[in-house]
């Protein structure tokens, strides 16, 4: 939950009023830092950002965020530039991809396809004979059975003048 100065003042007021029933005066607190961030801190931020520890990055971003809550006309040029670069610059997920990334993707894709083909060929080689239902004779007998049963009488194998191959999908035995 993002705490704004108004909610923290309200919370403090409620807490104070619950402790005593008398009139409470609320003293406002300064919500954001009103002084400019030093130029050495912001200097060359584009090159230093990736090397900075995450805590220092967070502190700098929070300080800039607090400064941006005030009037933007009071921000220095370096603060505006740093805030823009931190928010939209090419770092983190927006960083440039490595130059050989396309080659790696193609290589790993080829390795995956070749390994799956090798697994498929091994299974087919050691899989044994096909089931008895895959013989042409069995499939022809299935066609005759379906014709006798009048299966699919409108457009299928049981219709008048049907010329399709029906259940036959295996080549004839040599």
MOBELLIN-V592209 format. One record per residue. N is the residue number from 1. BURIAL is b if it has 24 or more other C-alpha atoms within 12 Angstrom, else e. D_FIRST is the distance of its C-alpha to the first C-alpha in Angstrom with 2 decimals. Layout:
((N:BURIAL:D_FIRST) (N:BURIAL:D_FIRST))
//
This chain:
((1:e:0.00) (2:e:3.76) (3:e:6.23) (4:e:9.46) (5:e:12.82) (6:e:13.51) (7:e:10.83) (8:e:11.81) (9:e:15.38) (10:e:15.18) (11:e:13.86) (12:e:16.69) (13:e:19.11) (14:e:18.59) (15:e:18.96) (16:e:22.06) (17:e:23.56) (18:e:23.37) (19:e:25.25) (20:e:28.02) (21:e:29.40) (22:e:30.76) (23:e:29.55) (24:e:26.58) (25:e:26.23) (26:e:22.85) (27:e:23.12) (28:e:20.76) (29:e:19.36) (30:e:19.40) (31:e:16.00) (32:e:17.23) (33:e:20.21) (34:e:23.13) (35:e:25.61) (36:b:26.37) (37:b:25.71) (38:e:29.11) (39:e:31.21) (40:e:32.07) (41:e:28.41) (42:b:28.18) (43:e:31.76) (44:e:32.40) (45:b:28.74) (46:b:29.79) (47:e:32.03) (48:e:30.06) (49:b:26.59) (50:e:27.51) (51:e:29.16) (52:e:26.42) (53:e:24.59) (54:e:20.99) (55:e:19.81) (56:e:21.85) (57:e:20.57) (58:e:16.93) (59:e:18.11) (60:b:20.14) (61:b:17.52) (62:e:15.06) (63:b:18.16) (64:b:19.09) (65:b:15.74) (66:b:16.06) (67:b:19.66) (68:b:18.93) (69:e:16.95) (70:e:20.40) (71:e:23.57) (72:e:24.32) (73:e:27.97) (74:e:27.45) (75:b:26.21) (76:e:29.02) (77:e:30.38) (78:b:29.36) (79:b:25.70) (80:b:25.73) (81:e:27.60) (82:b:25.36) (83:b:22.13) (84:e:23.92) (85:b:25.32) (86:b:22.13) (87:e:20.40) (88:e:23.54) (89:e:26.10) (90:e:28.01) (91:e:26.22) (92:e:24.36) (93:e:24.53) (94:e:26.38) (95:e:29.02) (96:e:32.63) (97:e:33.95) (98:e:36.76) (99:e:40.22) (100:e:41.59) (101:e:38.74) (102:e:40.90) (103:e:43.77) (104:e:41.67) (105:e:40.34) (106:e:43.93) (107:e:45.30) (108:e:42.86) (109:e:43.38) (110:e:47.13) (111:e:46.92) (112:e:44.98) (113:e:47.54) (114:e:50.51) (115:e:49.29) (116:e:48.74) (117:e:52.25) (118:e:53.68) (119:e:52.12) (120:e:53.46) (121:e:56.94) (122:e:57.04) (123:e:56.18) (124:e:58.81) (125:e:61.41) (126:e:61.08) (127:e:60.12) (128:e:63.68) (129:e:65.60) (130:e:63.95) (131:e:64.03) (132:e:67.15) (133:e:65.40) (134:e:65.05) (135:e:68.83) (136:e:70.43) (137:e:72.85) (138:e:70.12) (139:e:68.29) (140:e:71.60) (141:e:72.21) (142:e:68.73) (143:b:69.71) (144:e:72.93) (145:e:71.15) (146:e:68.66) (147:e:71.58) (148:e:73.46) (149:e:70.41) (150:e:69.89) (151:e:66.23) (152:e:64.48) (153:e:67.53) (154:e:66.25) (155:e:65.18) (156:e:65.13) (157:b:67.71) (158:e:69.54) (159:e:70.15) (160:e:73.53) (161:e:74.11) (162:e:70.99) (163:e:71.28) (164:e:68.05) (165:e:67.96) (166:b:66.22) (167:b:65.00) (168:e:66.82) (169:e:64.54) (170:e:66.45) (171:e:69.30) (172:e:72.80) (173:e:74.10) (174:e:76.50))
//
